[in-house]
Amino acid sequence: MLRDGYTDIPAGKLATVVTYLEMTEPPATTGTDSGDLSLLRLGAGDVDRYLRLFKTVGGPWLWFSRLAVPPAETERILADPAVEAYAVVLAGEEAGLMELDFRGGDEAELVYCGLIPSAVGQGAGRRLMQLALARAWSRPIRRLTVHTCHLDHPSALPFYIRMGFRPYKRAIEVMDDPRLVGLLPRDAAPHVPLIVPA
């Protein structure tokens, strides 16, 4: 159990507050007009492409989980028919990443959903989320979850809530700073100060 007050984080580590959200029924409308945005399914043969998009989309927010596992593990995940990973294509260019995980039976997780920095702020995020929700609820699920943390884009949490997700739990995640272990460049996420152990 966590005590009230401050807890020092060891040098070389990061800590973040994670908020878990859920949706237990499809939204009234998921939208049908995706404009010039589309999804391109990624499979086991697309590991390099997937990881490139993962770094480009997630690097500014210190996404690291897929970078911390061997490429063969990512290939196994992408080969699983219960996982749907997509390159987000905007005006003919790859502009994001979206991944749904249906391995939980009647529960699904929106594992990753994001755009490259140059695509943010143009309404593409809402269209992407509408496509993600339509894909998720096209399967016989009873619950869709997603999580975000305070290291993520500051608009992520309110955006998920506006799109119909409801927060239900918080957790503290402590991890090695991915910039110090070589998973991301040291200049990634300049809004999160890099503290190098003495």
MARSE-25604 format. One line per 4 residues: number of its first residue (from 1); their letters; for each residue x, y, z of N, C-alpha, C, O. Coordinates in nm, 2 decimals. Layout:
residues N
NUM) a) X:Y:Z:X:Y:Z:X:Y:Z:X:Y:Z  ...;
This chain:
residues 198
1) mlrd) 0.08:-0.12:0.00:0.00:0.00:0.00:0.09:0.12:0.00:0.19:0.13:0.07  0.05:0.22:-0.08:0.13:0.35:-0.09:0.09:0.43:0.03:-0.03:0.44:0.07  0.19:0.50:0.09:0.17:0.59:0.20:0.14:0.73:0.14:0.19:0.76:0.03  0.07:0.81:0.21:0.05:0.95:0.16:0.18:1.02:0.17:0.27:0.99:0.25;
5) gytd) 0.20:1.12:0.08:0.32:1.20:0.08:0.41:1.16:-0.04:0.36:1.10:-0.13  0.53:1.21:-0.04:0.62:1.19:-0.15:0.70:1.07:-0.13:0.74:1.03:-0.02  0.73:1.00:-0.25:0.82:0.89:-0.25:0.93:0.92:-0.35:0.90:0.94:-0.47  1.06:0.91:-0.31:1.17:0.93:-0.40:1.17:0.82:-0.51:1.15:0.70:-0.48;
9) ipag) 1.20:0.86:-0.63:1.22:0.77:-0.74:1.37:0.75:-0.76:1.44:0.85:-0.77  1.42:0.62:-0.76:1.56:0.60:-0.78:1.61:0.66:-0.91:1.54:0.67:-1.01  1.74:0.70:-0.91:1.80:0.76:-1.03:1.79:0.66:-1.14:1.81:0.54:-1.12  1.77:0.71:-1.26:1.75:0.62:-1.38:1.61:0.56:-1.40:1.59:0.50:-1.50;
13) klat) 1.52:0.59:-1.31:1.39:0.54:-1.32:1.29:0.66:-1.35:1.32:0.78:-1.32  1.18:0.63:-1.40:1.06:0.72:-1.42:0.94:0.66:-1.35:0.94:0.54:-1.33  0.85:0.75:-1.31:0.73:0.70:-1.25:0.62:0.78:-1.31:0.63:0.90:-1.34  0.50:0.72:-1.33:0.39:0.79:-1.39:0.26:0.73:-1.33:0.25:0.62:-1.29;
17) vvty) 0.16:0.82:-1.33:0.03:0.78:-1.29:-0.05:0.73:-1.41:-0.06:0.81:-1.51  -0.10:0.61:-1.41:-0.17:0.55:-1.52:-0.32:0.55:-1.49:-0.36:0.51:-1.38  -0.40:0.60:-1.58:-0.54:0.59:-1.56:-0.60:0.49:-1.66:-0.57:0.49:-1.78  -0.68:0.40:-1.61:-0.74:0.29:-1.69:-0.89:0.34:-1.71:-0.95:0.39:-1.63;
21) lemt) -0.93:0.32:-1.84:-1.06:0.36:-1.88:-1.13:0.24:-1.95:-1.07:0.15:-2.00  -1.27:0.24:-1.95:-1.34:0.14:-2.01:-1.46:0.19:-2.08:-1.51:0.30:-2.05  -1.52:0.11:-2.17:-1.64:0.14:-2.24:-1.71:0.00:-2.25:-1.66:-0.10:-2.29  -1.84:0.00:-2.20:-1.91:-0.13:-2.18:-2.02:-0.14:-2.28:-2.09:-0.24:-2.28;
25) eppa) -2.03:-0.05:-2.37:-2.13:-0.06:-2.48:-2.08:0.03:-2.60:-2.02:0.13:-2.57  -2.12:0.00:-2.72:-2.07:0.08:-2.83:-2.13:0.22:-2.82:-2.24:0.24:-2.77  -2.06:0.32:-2.86:-2.11:0.46:-2.86:-2.23:0.46:-2.95:-2.25:0.38:-3.04  -2.32:0.56:-2.93:-2.44:0.58:-3.01:-2.40:0.58:-3.16:-2.47:0.53:-3.24;
29) ttgt) -2.29:0.65:-3.19:-2.24:0.66:-3.33:-2.09:0.65:-3.32:-2.03:0.72:-3.24  -2.03:0.58:-3.41:-1.89:0.57:-3.42:-1.84:0.66:-3.54:-1.72:0.67:-3.57  -1.93:0.72:-3.61:-1.90:0.80:-3.72:-1.87:0.72:-3.85:-1.81:0.61:-3.83  -1.90:0.77:-3.96:-1.88:0.69:-4.08:-1.79:0.76:-4.18:-1.74:0.70:-4.27;
33) dsgd) -1.76:0.89:-4.16:-1.68:0.97:-4.26:-1.54:0.98:-4.20:-1.51:1.07:-4.12  -1.45:0.90:-4.25:-1.31:0.91:-4.21:-1.23:1.00:-4.30:-1.11:1.01:-4.28  -1.29:1.06:-4.40:-1.22:1.15:-4.49:-1.11:1.08:-4.56:-1.12:0.98:-4.62  -0.99:1.15:-4.55:-0.87:1.09:-4.62:-0.79:1.01:-4.52:-0.67:0.99:-4.55;
37) lsll) -0.85:0.95:-4.42:-0.78:0.87:-4.32:-0.83:0.72:-4.34:-0.95:0.70:-4.36  -0.73:0.63:-4.34:-0.77:0.49:-4.36:-0.67:0.41:-4.28:-0.57:0.46:-4.23  -0.70:0.28:-4.26:-0.62:0.19:-4.19:-0.56:0.08:-4.28:-0.63:0.03:-4.37  -0.43:0.05:-4.26:-0.36:-0.05:-4.34:-0.32:-0.16:-4.24:-0.23:-0.13:-4.16;
41) rlga) -0.37:-0.28:-4.25:-0.34:-0.39:-4.16:-0.19:-0.43:-4.16:-0.14:-0.44:-4.27  -0.13:-0.44:-4.04:0.01:-0.49:-4.03:0.01:-0.63:-3.98:-0.07:-0.67:-3.89  0.10:-0.71:-4.04:0.11:-0.85:-3.99:0.25:-0.88:-3.95:0.33:-0.80:-3.93  0.28:-1.01:-3.94:0.41:-1.06:-3.89:0.52:-1.01:-3.97:0.63:-1.00:-3.92;
45) gdvd) 0.50:-0.99:-4.10:0.61:-0.95:-4.19:0.64:-0.80:-4.18:0.72:-0.75:-4.25  0.56:-0.73:-4.10:0.57:-0.58:-4.09:0.64:-0.53:-3.96:0.61:-0.42:-3.92  0.72:-0.61:-3.90:0.78:-0.57:-3.77:0.86:-0.44:-3.78:0.84:-0.35:-3.70  0.94:-0.43:-3.88:1.02:-0.31:-3.90:0.93:-0.18:-3.92:0.96:-0.08:-3.85;
49) rylr) 0.83:-0.20:-4.00:0.74:-0.09:-4.03:0.67:-0.05:-3.90:0.65:0.07:-3.87  0.62:-0.15:-3.83:0.54:-0.13:-3.70:0.63:-0.06:-3.60:0.59:0.04:-3.54  0.76:-0.11:-3.58:0.84:-0.05:-3.48:0.88:0.10:-3.52:0.90:0.18:-3.44  0.90:0.12:-3.65:0.93:0.26:-3.70:0.81:0.35:-3.66:0.83:0.46:-3.61;
53) lfkt) 0.69:0.31:-3.69:0.57:0.39:-3.66:0.56:0.40:-3.50:0.53:0.51:-3.45  0.59:0.29:-3.43:0.58:0.30:-3.29:0.67:0.41:-3.23:0.63:0.48:-3.14  0.79:0.41:-3.28:0.89:0.51:-3.23:0.85:0.65:-3.27:0.86:0.74:-3.19  0.80:0.67:-3.40:0.77:0.80:-3.44:0.65:0.85:-3.37:0.65:0.97:-3.33;
57) vggp) 0.55:0.77:-3.35:0.43:0.81:-3.28:0.45:0.82:-3.13:0.41:0.92:-3.07  0.51:0.72:-3.07:0.53:0.72:-2.93:0.65:0.78:-2.87:0.65:0.80:-2.75  0.75:0.80:-2.95:0.88:0.85:-2.89:0.86:0.98:-2.81:0.92:0.99:-2.70  0.78:1.08:-2.86:0.76:1.20:-2.79:0.69:1.18:-2.65:0.70:1.27:-2.57;
61) wlwf) 0.63:1.06:-2.63:0.56:1.04:-2.51:0.62:0.92:-2.43:0.56:0.87:-2.34  0.74:0.88:-2.47:0.82:0.78:-2.40:0.75:0.64:-2.41:0.77:0.56:-2.31  0.68:0.61:-2.52:0.63:0.47:-2.54:0.75:0.38:-2.55:0.84:0.42:-2.63  0.76:0.28:-2.48:0.88:0.19:-2.49:0.85:0.04:-2.49:0.94:-0.04:-2.52;
65) srla) 0.73:0.00:-2.45:0.71:-0.14:-2.42:0.74:-0.23:-2.54:0.80:-0.34:-2.52  0.71:-0.20:-2.66:0.74:-0.28:-2.78:0.89:-0.28:-2.81:0.94:-0.37:-2.87  0.95:-0.17:-2.77:1.10:-0.16:-2.79:1.18:-0.24:-2.70:1.30:-0.28:-2.72  1.12:-0.28:-2.58:1.19:-0.35:-2.48:1.18:-0.50:-2.49:1.24:-0.58:-2.42;
69) vppa) 1.11:-0.55:-2.60:1.10:-0.70:-2.62:1.17:-0.73:-2.75:1.18:-0.64:-2.84  1.22:-0.85:-2.77:1.28:-0.89:-2.89:1.19:-0.87:-3.01:1.07:-0.89:-2.99  1.24:-0.84:-3.13:1.15:-0.83:-3.25:1.07:-0.95:-3.27:0.96:-0.95:-3.33  1.12:-1.07:-3.24:1.05:-1.20:-3.26:0.92:-1.20:-3.17:0.82:-1.26:-3.22;
73) eter) 0.92:-1.13:-3.06:0.80:-1.13:-2.98:0.70:-1.04:-3.04:0.58:-1.07:-3.04  0.74:-0.92:-3.09:0.65:-0.83:-3.17:0.60:-0.90:-3.29:0.48:-0.89:-3.32  0.68:-0.98:-3.36:0.63:-1.06:-3.48:0.52:-1.16:-3.43:0.43:-1.17:-3.51  0.54:-1.22:-3.32:0.44:-1.32:-3.27:0.31:-1.25:-3.24:0.21:-1.30:-3.27;
77) ilad) 0.32:-1.13:-3.18:0.20:-1.06:-3.15:0.13:-1.02:-3.28:0.00:-1.03:-3.29  0.20:-0.96:-3.38:0.14:-0.92:-3.50:0.08:-1.04:-3.58:-0.01:-1.02:-3.66  0.14:-1.16:-3.56:0.09:-1.28:-3.63:-0.04:-1.33:-3.57:-0.11:-1.41:-3.63  -0.07:-1.29:-3.45:-0.19:-1.35:-3.38:-0.32:-1.29:-3.44:-0.33:-1.17:-3.45;
81) pave) -0.41:-1.38:-3.48:-0.53:-1.33:-3.54:-0.62:-1.25:-3.45:-0.71:-1.18:-3.49  -0.59:-1.26:-3.32:-0.67:-1.19:-3.22:-0.61:-1.05:-3.19:-0.66:-0.98:-3.11  -0.51:-1.01:-3.27:-0.45:-0.88:-3.25:-0.46:-0.81:-3.39:-0.43:-0.87:-3.49  -0.52:-0.69:-3.39:-0.53:-0.61:-3.51:-0.44:-0.49:-3.50:-0.48:-0.40:-3.42;
85) ayav) -0.34:-0.48:-3.57:-0.25:-0.37:-3.57:-0.26:-0.30:-3.71:-0.26:-0.37:-3.81  -0.26:-0.17:-3.71:-0.28:-0.09:-3.83:-0.18:0.03:-3.84:-0.16:0.09:-3.74  -0.13:0.05:-3.96:-0.07:0.18:-3.99:-0.19:0.27:-4.03:-0.28:0.24:-4.10  -0.18:0.39:-3.97:-0.28:0.49:-4.00:-0.23:0.57:-4.12:-0.12:0.63:-4.12;
89) vlag) -0.31:0.57:-4.23:-0.27:0.64:-4.35:-0.36:0.77:-4.36:-0.48:0.76:-4.36  -0.29:0.88:-4.37:-0.36:1.01:-4.38:-0.31:1.08:-4.51:-0.19:1.11:-4.52  -0.41:1.11:-4.60:-0.37:1.17:-4.73:-0.26:1.10:-4.80:-0.17:1.16:-4.86  -0.27:0.96:-4.79:-0.17:0.88:-4.86:-0.04:0.86:-4.79:0.05:0.79:-4.85;
93) eeag) -0.02:0.92:-4.68:0.11:0.90:-4.60:0.08:0.83:-4.47:-0.02:0.85:-4.41  0.18:0.75:-4.42:0.16:0.69:-4.29:0.18:0.79:-4.19:0.27:0.87:-4.18  0.07:0.80:-4.10:0.07:0.91:-4.00:0.03:0.86:-3.86:0.01:0.95:-3.78  0.03:0.73:-3.84:-0.01:0.69:-3.70:-0.01:0.54:-3.69:0.03:0.47:-3.78;
97) lmel) -0.04:0.50:-3.57:-0.05:0.36:-3.54:-0.17:0.33:-3.45:-0.20:0.41:-3.36  -0.24:0.22:-3.48:-0.35:0.18:-3.39:-0.35:0.03:-3.38:-0.32:-0.05:-3.47  -0.37:-0.02:-3.25:-0.36:-0.16:-3.23:-0.48:-0.20:-3.13:-0.49:-0.14:-3.02  -0.55:-0.30:-3.17:-0.65:-0.36:-3.08:-0.62:-0.51:-3.05:-0.57:-0.58:-3.13;
101) dfrg) -0.64:-0.54:-2.92:-0.60:-0.68:-2.87:-0.73:-0.74:-2.83:-0.80:-0.70:-2.73  -0.77:-0.85:-2.90:-0.89:-0.93:-2.87:-0.86:-1.06:-2.80:-0.95:-1.14:-2.79  -0.74:-1.07:-2.74:-0.70:-1.20:-2.68:-0.77:-1.22:-2.55:-0.76:-1.33:-2.49  -0.84:-1.12:-2.50:-0.91:-1.13:-2.37:-1.05:-1.19:-2.38:-1.13:-1.17:-2.29;
105) gdea) -1.08:-1.26:-2.49:-1.22:-1.32:-2.50:-1.32:-1.21:-2.53:-1.32:-1.15:-2.64  -1.41:-1.19:-2.44:-1.52:-1.09:-2.46:-1.47:-0.95:-2.42:-1.56:-0.86:-2.41  -1.35:-0.93:-2.38:-1.29:-0.80:-2.35:-1.18:-0.77:-2.45:-1.10:-0.86:-2.49  -1.18:-0.65:-2.50:-1.07:-0.60:-2.59:-1.00:-0.48:-2.53:-1.06:-0.41:-2.45;
109) elvy) -0.88:-0.46:-2.58:-0.80:-0.35:-2.53:-0.75:-0.27:-2.65:-0.70:-0.32:-2.75  -0.77:-0.14:-2.65:-0.71:-0.05:-2.74:-0.57:-0.02:-2.69:-0.55:0.06:-2.60  -0.48:-0.10:-2.74:-0.34:-0.10:-2.69:-0.27:0.03:-2.72:-0.21:0.09:-2.64  -0.27:0.06:-2.85:-0.20:0.18:-2.90:-0.29:0.26:-2.99:-0.37:0.20:-3.07;
113) cgli) -0.29:0.39:-2.98:-0.37:0.47:-3.08:-0.31:0.61:-3.08:-0.32:0.68:-2.98  -0.24:0.64:-3.18:-0.17:0.77:-3.19:-0.13:0.81:-3.33:-0.13:0.73:-3.42  -0.10:0.94:-3.34:-0.06:1.00:-3.46:0.08:1.06:-3.45:0.12:1.09:-3.34  0.14:1.07:-3.57:0.27:1.14:-3.57:0.25:1.29:-3.53:0.14:1.34:-3.56;
117) psav) 0.35:1.35:-3.48:0.33:1.49:-3.43:0.27:1.58:-3.54:0.18:1.67:-3.51  0.31:1.57:-3.66:0.26:1.66:-3.77:0.11:1.64:-3.80:0.05:1.73:-3.86  0.06:1.53:-3.76:-0.08:1.50:-3.79:-0.18:1.54:-3.68:-0.30:1.53:-3.69  -0.12:1.58:-3.57:-0.21:1.61:-3.45:-0.27:1.75:-3.47:-0.20:1.84:-3.53;
121) gqga) -0.39:1.77:-3.42:-0.46:1.90:-3.43:-0.53:1.93:-3.56:-0.57:2.04:-3.58  -0.56:1.82:-3.64:-0.63:1.84:-3.77:-0.76:1.77:-3.77:-0.82:1.76:-3.87  -0.80:1.71:-3.65:-0.93:1.63:-3.65:-0.91:1.49:-3.69:-1.00:1.41:-3.68  -0.78:1.45:-3.72:-0.76:1.31:-3.75:-0.77:1.22:-3.63:-0.81:1.10:-3.65;
125) grrl) -0.74:1.27:-3.52:-0.75:1.18:-3.40:-0.89:1.14:-3.37:-0.91:1.02:-3.34  -0.99:1.22:-3.39:-1.13:1.18:-3.37:-1.17:1.08:-3.48:-1.24:0.98:-3.45  -1.13:1.10:-3.60:-1.16:1.01:-3.71:-1.10:0.87:-3.68:-1.16:0.77:-3.71  -0.97:0.88:-3.63:-0.90:0.75:-3.60:-0.97:0.68:-3.49:-0.99:0.56:-3.50;
129) mqla) -1.01:0.75:-3.39:-1.08:0.68:-3.27:-1.21:0.63:-3.32:-1.25:0.52:-3.28  -1.28:0.70:-3.41:-1.41:0.64:-3.46:-1.39:0.51:-3.53:-1.47:0.42:-3.52  -1.28:0.51:-3.61:-1.25:0.38:-3.68:-1.21:0.27:-3.58:-1.25:0.16:-3.60  -1.13:0.31:-3.48:-1.09:0.21:-3.38:-1.22:0.15:-3.31:-1.23:0.03:-3.28;
133) lara) -1.31:0.24:-3.27:-1.43:0.20:-3.20:-1.51:0.11:-3.29:-1.57:0.01:-3.24  -1.52:0.14:-3.41:-1.60:0.06:-3.51:-1.54:-0.08:-3.52:-1.61:-0.18:-3.52  -1.41:-0.08:-3.53:-1.34:-0.21:-3.54:-1.36:-0.29:-3.41:-1.39:-0.41:-3.42  -1.34:-0.23:-3.30:-1.35:-0.30:-3.17:-1.49:-0.36:-3.15:-1.51:-0.48:-3.12;
137) wsrp) -1.60:-0.28:-3.18:-1.73:-0.32:-3.15:-1.79:-0.40:-3.26:-1.91:-0.45:-3.26  -1.71:-0.43:-3.37:-1.76:-0.52:-3.48:-1.75:-0.66:-3.43:-1.80:-0.75:-3.49  -1.67:-0.68:-3.32:-1.66:-0.82:-3.26:-1.75:-0.83:-3.14:-1.80:-0.73:-3.09  -1.78:-0.95:-3.10:-1.87:-0.97:-2.99:-1.81:-0.95:-2.86:-1.78:-1.05:-2.78;
141) irrl) -1.78:-0.83:-2.82:-1.72:-0.79:-2.69:-1.82:-0.73:-2.60:-1.92:-0.68:-2.65  -1.79:-0.73:-2.47:-1.88:-0.67:-2.38:-1.81:-0.55:-2.31:-1.87:-0.47:-2.24  -1.67:-0.54:-2.34:-1.60:-0.43:-2.27:-1.47:-0.40:-2.36:-1.40:-0.49:-2.40  -1.45:-0.27:-2.37:-1.33:-0.22:-2.44:-1.25:-0.13:-2.34:-1.31:-0.04:-2.28;
145) tvht) -1.12:-0.16:-2.32:-1.04:-0.08:-2.23:-0.93:-0.01:-2.30:-0.89:-0.04:-2.41  -0.88:0.09:-2.23:-0.76:0.17:-2.28:-0.70:0.22:-2.16:-0.76:0.24:-2.05  -0.57:0.25:-2.16:-0.51:0.33:-2.05:-0.41:0.43:-2.10:-0.36:0.42:-2.22  -0.39:0.53:-2.02:-0.30:0.64:-2.06:-0.23:0.68:-1.93:-0.27:0.64:-1.82;
149) chld) -0.13:0.77:-1.94:-0.06:0.81:-1.82:-0.02:0.96:-1.84:-0.04:1.02:-1.94  0.03:1.01:-1.73:0.06:1.16:-1.73:0.18:1.19:-1.82:0.21:1.31:-1.84  0.26:1.09:-1.87:0.37:1.12:-1.96:0.31:1.13:-2.10:0.38:1.19:-2.19  0.19:1.09:-2.13:0.13:1.10:-2.26:0.09:1.24:-2.30:0.10:1.33:-2.21;
153) hpsa) 0.04:1.26:-2.42:-0.01:1.39:-2.46:-0.11:1.44:-2.36:-0.20:1.36:-2.32  -0.10:1.57:-2.32:-0.19:1.62:-2.22:-0.34:1.61:-2.26:-0.43:1.62:-2.17  -0.37:1.60:-2.38:-0.51:1.59:-2.43:-0.56:1.45:-2.43:-0.68:1.43:-2.46  -0.47:1.35:-2.41:-0.51:1.21:-2.43:-0.63:1.17:-2.34:-0.73:1.12:-2.38;
157) lpfy) -0.61:1.19:-2.21:-0.72:1.15:-2.11:-0.85:1.22:-2.14:-0.95:1.15:-2.15  -0.86:1.35:-2.15:-0.99:1.41:-2.18:-1.04:1.37:-2.31:-1.17:1.36:-2.33  -0.96:1.34:-2.41:-1.01:1.29:-2.54:-1.08:1.16:-2.52:-1.18:1.14:-2.58  -1.01:1.07:-2.45:-1.07:0.93:-2.43:-1.21:0.95:-2.36:-1.31:0.88:-2.40;
161) irmg) -1.22:1.04:-2.27:-1.34:1.06:-2.19:-1.45:1.11:-2.29:-1.56:1.07:-2.29  -1.41:1.21:-2.37:-1.51:1.27:-2.47:-1.56:1.17:-2.57:-1.67:1.17:-2.61  -1.47:1.07:-2.60:-1.51:0.97:-2.69:-1.59:0.85:-2.63:-1.63:0.76:-2.70  -1.62:0.86:-2.50:-1.71:0.77:-2.44:-1.65:0.67:-2.34:-1.72:0.59:-2.28;
165) frpy) -1.52:0.68:-2.32:-1.46:0.59:-2.21:-1.48:0.65:-2.08:-1.50:0.77:-2.06  -1.48:0.56:-1.98:-1.50:0.60:-1.84:-1.38:0.56:-1.75:-1.35:0.44:-1.76  -1.32:0.65:-1.68:-1.21:0.60:-1.59:-1.26:0.51:-1.48:-1.37:0.53:-1.42  -1.18:0.41:-1.45:-1.22:0.32:-1.34:-1.11:0.28:-1.25:-1.14:0.22:-1.14;
169) krai) -0.99:0.31:-1.28:-0.88:0.27:-1.19:-0.75:0.35:-1.22:-0.73:0.40:-1.33  -0.67:0.37:-1.12:-0.54:0.43:-1.13:-0.43:0.34:-1.08:-0.45:0.27:-0.99  -0.31:0.36:-1.13:-0.20:0.28:-1.08:-0.07:0.37:-1.10:-0.07:0.46:-1.18  0.03:0.34:-1.02:0.16:0.40:-1.04:0.25:0.30:-1.12:0.27:0.19:-1.07;
173) evmd) 0.31:0.34:-1.23:0.41:0.26:-1.30:0.54:0.32:-1.28:0.57:0.44:-1.30  0.64:0.23:-1.24:0.78:0.27:-1.23:0.86:0.19:-1.33:0.84:0.07:-1.34  0.94:0.25:-1.40:1.02:0.18:-1.51:1.15:0.25:-1.53:1.18:0.36:-1.49  1.24:0.17:-1.59:1.37:0.23:-1.63:1.34:0.34:-1.73:1.25:0.32:-1.82;
177) dprl) 1.41:0.45:-1.72:1.40:0.56:-1.82:1.44:0.50:-1.96:1.56:0.47:-1.97  1.35:0.49:-2.06:1.39:0.43:-2.18:1.50:0.50:-2.26:1.56:0.44:-2.35  1.52:0.63:-2.23:1.63:0.70:-2.29:1.77:0.66:-2.23:1.87:0.67:-2.30  1.77:0.62:-2.11:1.90:0.59:-2.05:1.94:0.44:-2.08:2.06:0.41:-2.07;
181) vgll) 1.84:0.36:-2.12:1.88:0.22:-2.15:1.89:0.20:-2.30:1.90:0.09:-2.35  1.88:0.31:-2.38:1.90:0.30:-2.52:1.78:0.26:-2.61:1.80:0.24:-2.73  1.66:0.26:-2.55:1.54:0.23:-2.63:1.49:0.35:-2.71:1.44:0.33:-2.82  1.52:0.47:-2.66:1.48:0.59:-2.72:1.60:0.69:-2.72:1.68:0.68:-2.63;
185) prda) 1.61:0.78:-2.81:1.72:0.88:-2.80:1.70:0.96:-2.68:1.59:0.99:-2.63  1.82:1.01:-2.63:1.82:1.09:-2.51:1.74:1.22:-2.53:1.70:1.28:-2.42  1.72:1.27:-2.65:1.64:1.40:-2.67:1.49:1.37:-2.68:1.42:1.47:-2.71  1.45:1.25:-2.67:1.30:1.22:-2.68:1.23:1.28:-2.56:1.29:1.29:-2.45;
189) aphv) 1.11:1.32:-2.58:1.02:1.37:-2.47:1.09:1.48:-2.39:1.11:1.46:-2.27  1.13:1.59:-2.45:1.20:1.70:-2.37:1.12:1.76:-2.26:1.17:1.82:-2.17  0.99:1.73:-2.26:0.90:1.78:-2.15:0.92:1.70:-2.03:0.87:1.74:-1.92  0.99:1.58:-2.04:1.02:1.50:-1.92:1.17:1.51:-1.90:1.25:1.45:-1.97;
193) pliv) 1.22:1.59:-1.80:1.36:1.60:-1.78:1.43:1.47:-1.76:1.39:1.38:-1.69  1.55:1.46:-1.83:1.63:1.35:-1.82:1.73:1.37:-1.70:1.80:1.46:-1.70  1.72:1.27:-1.61:1.81:1.28:-1.49:1.90:1.16:-1.50:1.86:1.05:-1.48  2.03:1.19:-1.52:2.13:1.09:-1.54:2.18:1.06:-1.40:2.22:1.14:-1.33;
197) pa) 2.19:0.92:-1.37:2.24:0.89:-1.24:2.39:0.93:-1.22:2.46:0.93:-1.32  2.42:0.97:-1.10:2.56:1.02:-1.08:2.66:0.90:-1.09:2.78:0.92:-1.07;
